[in-house]
């Protein structure tokens, strides 16, 4: 599968000959600045903010600069292959869209989840759909076209509700269940606290609950008829504290691959593999949940080593195509993009989010071409070194 994502730059340059400039930025710094001007402050702070003084969040991104790759010359990279296989699907690239709990609010129409799904369909980049959406999970996957999608689970305290959410995801055609481990309670987020802003308490991004038969039975009413009662029920049900003893129960809920999101210690990776987990997701939640930690990219090599043959997904701090290639060099099977595509949604919905993904893929492809790495296997063989 020879997808030359780098050709995207040719389309931009050729359009420029006719006086047409890119509608959206191709670099993260400009994208971020444009999004800051476009997004409502409450949504911007929720998407952009991190935990504490945001040092860990900032280090996640900056730490990529501590890693470098050495180019190899006289290698034929005229044909490149960025494709991977994951959860039984052949994918054109190793990129995926990380779950973001307020994606639905990132577009003016309140249907950002559907816009993200359309961007996924346009680019072939899988979307990991959060439990927290403004549109039901069935509607979101329907907009992803032929591109696989994954469902991220915030495991509720009620076992029947958890089983219902997972069953709905499986029936809808999702290819994996991504279980987030570090968010049974929210971390200390000063930006949100200073604005007393927690979107879920206002009834936002709760459609997967409000449309769920178990949730509605527990509520005993249509959520639309008593939003306050529905939100308070959600509060009482959100956030089961998971332990290793819960893995057998999680496995019993589905035939789909189970991915554990939030694994950063190699011992946890080994134990998850020993328990038969299908994939490890190395992530510190982009620095949103705990401050004072080590940059996720610095933790990735040890997690990959401990995981052995088990796939390792990675996110946290990925802002560019070069970041993607470095994560692949350090052993990641697939690399997740978070805030960049959310900023794209804010600027121009599916069109802009797809542009952001294509720009990241183009940079990754061109980095591999120029550095003498025609395949992901070559990237991994070369590895990356600390500067």
Secondary structure, DSSP 8 states (H G I E B T S, - for coil): ----GGGHHHHHHHHHHTT---SS-SSHHHHHHHHHHHS-HHHHHHHH--STTSHHHHHHHHGGGGEE-----S---SS-B--EEETTEEESSSEEE---TTGGGSSTTS-HHHHHHHHHHHHT-EEEE-SS-SS-HHHHHHTTTTS-EEEEE---SSHHHHHHHHHHHHHHT-SEEEEE-S-SS----HHHHHTT--GGGGTTT-HHHHT-HHHHHHHTS-GGG-HHHHHHHHHHHS-----GGGHHHHHHT-SSEEEEET--SHHHHHHHHHTT-SEEEE--GGGTS-SS---HHHHHHHHHHHHTTSEEEE-SS--SHHHHHHHHHTT-SEEEE-HHHHHHHHHHHHHHHHHHHHHHHHHHHHHHHHHT--BHHHHHHH--EE-
